[in-house]
Amino acid sequence: MLTKRREKKSRAMRGSRVCGWGRTGQHRKHGGKGGRRGCGLHKHRWSRILKYKPEHFGRRGFKRPRRLLEEVKPINVGELCQAVDKLLEAGLAKVEGGLYVVDVKSLGYNKVLGEGEVTKPIQLIAPVVTEKAKGKIESAGGKVIADSV
């Protein structure tokens, strides 16, 4: 059971009109708050910033301009393996020495991911190939050629 605090200042001031805030009108409106919204954060509200919002001021890190970032356009090895026959018909892939040669960059992709199954021997020419994709291609009898960007 909670005990009531009868010794609180707010209880003691109940008989008066101004509750310890001097002449009538003091501490009634906006003047006692130290300004509106975010004012005083570098002055009289600095301790509040230190305690509750230490990350409020300043910036961290560096954000590269978007025009310098290369967009990643990935494709899975499973999709490539399924599409090899269609790519041969379209002239976007060729067969050399029993391997299907596919240049991923000419298809509009720049990264090969390892999702799906590889059932045909593929020689893959790509800028970026994940380890999982590389392992699946080599286990199916193909090989990977890293084409630097």
C-alpha positions, -999 to +999 in steps of 0.1 A: +000+000+000+013+034-010+018+061+016+007+096+009+032+123+010+016+151+030+049+170+034+052+178-003+056+215-012+025+213-035+005+201-005+019+228+018+011+255-007-025+246-011-038+275+011-021+302-009-030+318-041+005+320-057+021+287-043+055+303-035+060+320-069+059+356-056+036+383-070+005+372-089+012+362-125+048+350-120+052+314-132+018+314-149+025+318-186+054+310-210+080+332-193+089+306-168+098+279-193+130+293-206+117+300-241+098+280-268+107+247-282+144+242-288+158+275-275+185+275-249+199+240-259+234+255-260+227+277-229+204+271-200+191+237-212+226+223-219+225+198-190+193+184-205+211+178-238+240+161-221+217+137-202+188+129-226+200+138-262+238+136-264+236+130-302+215+161-308+243+184-321+269+176-347+273+151-375+290+118-377+306+100-406+306+108-443+279+101-469+293+097-504+275+115-533+250+092-551+266+099-585+298+082-572+280+051-559+276+022-584+242+006-584+242-031-576+222-051-601+223-087-590+212-120-606+211-155-591+230-184-606+198-205-607+182-179-629+212-178-652+213-216-655+176-217-664+180-189-690+211-203-707+192-219-736+172-187-743+204-167-741+219-190-768+190-185-791+191-147-786+229-147-793+238-134-758+257-165-749+278-190-768+293-225-764+330-230-763+347-263-754+315-278-738+310-247-716+282-222-719+300-188-719+279-160-704+290-124-699+268-111-671+278-074-678+264-076-713+231-088-698+229-056-676+239-072-643+270-066-623+268-091-594+261-129-593+245-143-562+244-180-552+207-188-549+193-217-570+208-248-586+234-250-614+229-281-636+249-270-667+286-262-670+288-224-673+318-202-679+308-170-662+324-136-669+313-112-641+326-082-621+315-096-587+307-132-579+298-144-544+317-174-529+285-195-528+278-188-565+314-196-574+313-229-555+281-240-573+294-231-607+327-250-602+310-280-587+288-283-619+320-283-640+321-246-650+345-218-641+344-182-631+364-154-647+365-122-627+360-092-649+372-061-630+350-031-632 
